[in-house]
């Protein structure tokens, strides 16, 4: 009777959730010890337990993937600076000194000391474009559009990193919860096994009954060892996403509300049209595609300017020697404009225009494809979110029914009106219900992050451009 009371107490235990700190278990729980594989080391400046927002901030600061994206964006900024140089005048200065040796008998004598002419001079030349058919301006606008596209690409890289961190965050929490649940299941099955052992001693159960009760315990221990391995792997993957060593001692803090069916999203629209409209306004990769198409249009305009005349201003001033000894300097200068009209350049400009047109067509097609991708992402993420929320509610009903069935089956078993296999089946049903609820809760957490990622709202302000 005492063992039966223990079984009832176990049933009152709620579905496990991650503890504030990782649970200390020998690894593996059964079998040859391998403690070195489970060692985790504190990281300087990194808390042991962190929230999702802290995780994203750490990853944004340490991830080499984002560092590469940041450098790519910097290159687009430099392209704008380079394009703007076309607006500025070009000023060049030269200083020269030369010695021309004299000639004898009609032949030039080199290396002869004496005779010859020395020439010295200082000169400066200024050039400034006046009119070029809008080529320079188009190149500047092309570079500016490219910079905006680069900003969008960088922002989406941050959001992708944040999404990957969130996935690893909740995978680690789910793995830890699964380990805690596996420990509980082992205990539950051990309680049933102890009950049958007591009945065997009392002569009311057979050794077949004991073997039947021992099988679920052995199966639960196998599940526990596997859950431990999954937990260690998930924690290593989480640390890796943060840009830390895989053995780093860092664990996510559970943020699941007391009612697991409650969404962590606040004021999120579940209307598809509204969600798509928001995504098209906020998704940085879609905005980047728009700016890329715009840059391609400016490039086409710049190439077409190659068919138009150009007007350039020129000015120079210098002082040069006018005697054979390199003395008696006199200044001279000039100013003027040069009009250049393209007539025939072997068809180079025509080919460049055709290339720019093809690039513009590609950019516009990629923009259309990006819009379709946004719509698909939002649709799928929205459906998954609604399904996940519903699944959590149904999993809670399943768990409640499983507890009810097991409680009734235990009462029947005590009264001798049911068999041990049916009691163990009820126990298996409870374990399955607990597992289903656990999976449903973290499927909802993942669905929430996927929905935010589809809308372009999941970076949590972890970094600025």
Order of alpha helices (4+ residues) and beta strands (2+ residues): alpha-beta-alpha-alpha-beta-beta-beta-beta-alpha-alpha-beta-alpha-alpha-beta-beta-alpha-alpha
